[in-house]
Amino acid sequence: MIGSYVSIGPNVRRIGAAHPLSELSLHPFWYNPSLGMAHVDQDVNRTEVYIGDDSWIGANAVILPGCRRIGTGAVIGAGSIVTKDVADFSVVAGNPAKPIGTRLTEDERTALMEIKPWSHDPMEAHRLLVAIRARLGGADNAGHRQTPDANNPST
């Protein structure tokens, strides 16, 4: 299942099954029933993955069968090989993908999980994001965090 407002870059791949390493032969001819030589009970375990709302999967990432869940608000860096679940708001990258950071403050993460703006149409989601940012401090009218302008000392 893929949640709402998910961004998926080009060439992302999801591999839902692995070759059976304990078998004498690794070729799918011997375990994939659709190839005609194996019974249905000989097929390898095929997994699904849940991709949480408002997550971002960078270009050329590969999601392997060991990953069953990509959390809400999570980020997978471009070219990463994901072998395990990714926590909510976690930023992972590399081969194998490992946590390299967490998005947002704890208050921001809590507010998002309570209000769930991704459950709404874009106009209402935008209104909710602006309200969260305003409540937590420092936002422009689009809900973006205000940051000082290095070229303008008055900000």
C-alpha positions, 0 to 999 in steps of 0.5 A: 500500500502507498500512502498519500502525498508520497514522492517516488523518484525515477527508477525506484525498484521494489523486490518482493522476493529473494532467491532461496539460498538454502536450495541446491539451485538458485534458478527460479525455474525450480521454485517459481510455479509460473515457469511450470516446473514447481508446485505452488507450495514450492514458491518463495515467500513474497512480501508486500511493503507499506509506504507511509504518508508524506514519505519520499523515496529518492531516485534509483533506490532499491527496496528489498524483501526485508523492508516491510514498512517505510514510515510516515514522513520517512526519507530514503536517499537516492541510490539506497538499498533498503533491507530493513523497515524505516521508522517514521520521519527517519532519513536513511541512505547508503548500501545497506541503508542506515539511519542518518537523521530524523526529520523535524522537531519532536513537537512537529512530528507529534503535531503531524501525527495528531492532525494527519494533514495527508488525510485531507485534500491539498487545500485543507492539508495546506491550511493544516500545515500552515496552522501547525507551523504558526502554532509552533512558531516562525512561519510564513503564510505558506507554512514554511519555516522562516529562516534568516537571510544572510544577505539581509541583516534585518532578518 
